[in-house]
Amino acid sequence: MWQDYVIAIVSLLFGVILLPQLLDTWRGKTILNLYTASLTTIGLFILAGTFFTMEFWTSFIADVISGVIWFLLFLFSFKNKRKSN
């Protein structure tokens, strides 16, 4: 289905756009809002589960990748916040 590919492309772009932010949090240069990062992570994994049940395999994989990127943003931000306190 063409919808699967459109959703996947947009989801992957949203994940790829965050790579510079991920590098900054990994290096300890910045801290994201933990509520935003955690709720976005949960939402993306819920969407991935939904796409899995709909057999939108490409969208499922794309949202898992984006979910992992957001989870890493949360994890590194949490670590950086603990360091700064």
C-alpha positions in Angstrom: 0.0 0.0 0.0 1.3 3.4 -0.9 0.2 4.8 2.5 2.7 2.6 4.2 5.5 4.2 2.3 4.4 7.7 2.8 4.1 7.2 6.6 7.5 5.5 6.7 9.2 8.2 4.8 7.8 11.0 7.0 8.6 9.0 10.2 12.2 8.3 9.1 12.7 12.0 8.2 11.5 13.0 11.6 14.0 10.6 13.1 16.9 11.6 10.8 16.3 15.3 11.5 17.0 14.6 15.2 20.4 13.1 14.6 22.3 16.5 15.3 20.3 16.8 18.5 21.1 13.3 19.4 24.8 14.0 19.0 24.6 17.1 21.2 22.9 15.2 24.0 25.3 12.3 23.6 28.2 14.7 24.0 26.6 16.3 27.1 26.0 19.7 25.4 22.3 19.9 25.9 19.3 18.5 27.8 15.9 17.9 26.3 12.7 18.2 28.3 12.3 14.7 29.8 8.5 14.7 29.6 8.6 15.5 25.9 11.2 12.9 25.1 9.5 10.1 27.2 6.0 10.8 25.9 7.2 11.0 22.3 9.0 7.7 22.8 5.9 6.0 24.2 3.8 7.4 21.4 6.1 6.2 18.7 6.2 2.7 20.1 2.4 2.7 20.3 2.2 3.8 16.7 4.8 1.1 15.8 2.6 -1.5 17.4 -0.5 -0.2 15.6 1.3 -0.4 12.2 2.5 -3.9 13.1 -1.1 -5.0 13.6 -2.1 -3.4 10.3 0.8 -5.1 8.5 2.4 -1.8 7.5 5.8 -3.3 7.8 7.8 -0.3 6.4 6.0 2.1 8.8 6.5 -0.3 11.7 10.3 -0.4 11.1 10.4 3.4 10.6 8.6 4.2 13.8 10.7 1.7 15.8 13.8 3.5 14.5 12.4 6.9 15.4 11.3 5.6 18.7 14.8 4.3 19.5 16.2 7.8 18.6 13.8 9.5 20.9 14.5 6.9 23.6 18.2 7.7 23.3 17.5 11.4 23.5 15.6 10.7 26.7 18.3 8.5 28.1 21.2 10.9 27.4 19.2 13.9 28.6 18.4 12.1 31.8 22.1 11.3 32.2 23.1 14.9 31.5 20.6 16.2 33.9 21.9 14.0 36.7 25.4 15.2 35.9 24.5 18.9 36.0 22.8 18.6 39.5 
